[in-house]
C-alpha cells in the first residue's frame, strides 16, 4: 500500500515528506524550531513534541485539528476566503514558495483573489481546486498535512501546512 502512494507522489511532495521524517527521526540532540505561526516544536532524541509535553493529544484535539485542515482545504477547493480565514489563527501566514512571498492573514484575501483570477483567465473554467496524495502526521499537539493541489488546465503543485488547537497555523505551497 505504501509503495502505491509513493508512486503517485510528485517529487516536491516526496521531498517535503522525507525532509519532515528525517528531521524528526534522525535528531540526536534536542533542538527548538519556531513555526511560522508563532509556536514551537522541540525535536530531540528521535521524537518531536509540541508545546505540551504531558503526552498524547486528546481525541478532541486531534479531531479539532482534522476539522480545521478539512475546512481550510474546502476553502481552497471552492475559492471561498471566508472559510479559509475562519479556520486560521490571527498569526497565520501563507508562503507562496515560487515567489518567496510570505502572505499575512490580512493580505491573504487579495493574494487569493489574484490566484483565482489567474486560474480563470484566458477562458479557463470556473475555479475549482482538487487534492491528491494527502498525508497527515501528528507530532505532539500539531497535525501536519502534505499533499498535491491541482487546478485543472491551470497549474498544480504541492503544499505543507499545520493545525494546532483547532486552527491552521501556517501553510506553504509551490508549483
PyMOL commands that set and color helices and strands:
alter all, ss='L'
color gray80, all
select helices_A, chain A and resi 2-8+11-25+59-78+81-86+97-99+105-123
alter helices_A, ss='H'
color red, helices_A
select strands_A, chain A and resi 31-34+40-44+47-49+88-96+101-104+130-139+142-151+155-164+167-174
alter strands_A, ss='S'
color yellow, strands_A
deselect
rebuild
show_as cartoon
